[in-house]
Amino acid sequence: MKEGNILTDPRNSFKGWYSTPNEIEYAVQNKQMLNPMLDLTNACNLNCPYCYIEEKNSTRKKRRPNELSVEETLNVIEVFHSLGAKTIDIVGAGEPTIDPHFKEIVNYIYNLGMTTSLFTNGIKISKEPEFVDFLFENDVTVILKLNSFHPAVQDVVAGKKGYTIDMLRALGLLIEKGFNKVIPTRLAVDTIAFKGNFKELPLIHRYCRENNIYPLTADFIPTGRTEAGMFVADVALAGMTELDKELALLLLQPLDSFERFQLRKQLREIDFEFGIEQSSCPAYYGGGICTQQIGMYVDIEGNIWPCVARGMMKKGKMMNGLFGNIRKGDNIEDVWNTHSYFREIRKHFNGSCPYKSSLT
């Protein structure tokens, strides 16, 4: 593991992702996982044009016929647990809360003594306030999709009119329940940085710091509809009006290098006001690190990947990262313990993201 400030203070992380330097070092040295990732369903009640999981030539997200069964999913969780994981990141592939087995799976994770880090659009939370109680009682950390407080931006990039209202209602219910009353917090927002929200990002960041919400702000993940870090999925806009199509194309342009530098500077200045420490090798604009690298990603079809970027870096180039498939007999534990990619990650881990341009 590389030397350096790989860890920020617990206010710059969330429960499930936060680990002390000693815990990270122990995990790396002993081949233990920290933050493995899995999918529940590919179906989604949004149709974000920038979705990194969805194929770039699809018009919208749908359930796939070969999705893992609940029994297969629980087995993956059991293997992750046996490899030392204390957190399971439920990242999609669609909206996980609409999976019919969602509660069973989360309860299973909880009974194993692990934390669920749930990436969600919050629609189910907004429609069923009692669902908040289930999440709270099962020790779930909620990472809510929030790219803008303005419906004119947020609704377009989510592919659904009225989404902003649902998202803000969900956010309010989570705050009311007290998800943000602990340190590390149990509430975060998942924000993609692009031209259309560039000027708003410091305001979102400040709001998060004022309310003990972790701001998980990053560039496009270079896969799916944002292959190579660019928006490439024009067909995903098929259901929009011509005006919304044009707006989406304008909004979803990646930041240039100067804007990225400027954003990092602005967010550092805000964090200085709050006395929040940032990592010297951050993976996110707010100075937080990524420990998902000390884990792996099993997708909805049983494929094994390094992480949700579904690639691996070799000599500065993004290569296909498919390590196998559990249904074809490939063993998660063997891949984790023996694959050269994970050996290199453990050797050189410093908290930054190998798939995105450096934020230092």
Buried (B, 14 or more C-beta within 10 A) or exposed (E): BEEEBBBBBBBBBBBBBBBEEEBBBEBBEEBBBBBBBBBBBBBBBBBBBBBBBBEBEBEBBEEBEEBBEBEBBBBBBEBBBEBBBBBBBBBBBBBBBBBEBBBEBBBBBBEBEBBBBBBBBBBBBBEEEEBBEBBBEBBBBBBBBBBBBEBEBBBBBBBBEEBBEBBBBBBEBBBEBEBBEBBBBBBBBBBBBBBBBBEBBBEBBBBBBEEBBBBBBBBBBBBBBBBEBBBBBBBBBEEBEEEBBEBBBEBBEBBEEEBBEBBBEBBBEBBEEEEBBBBBBBBBBBBBBBBBBBBBBBBBBBBBBBBBBBBBBEEEEBEEBBBBBBEEEBEBEEBBEEBEBBEBBBEEBBBBBBBBEEBE
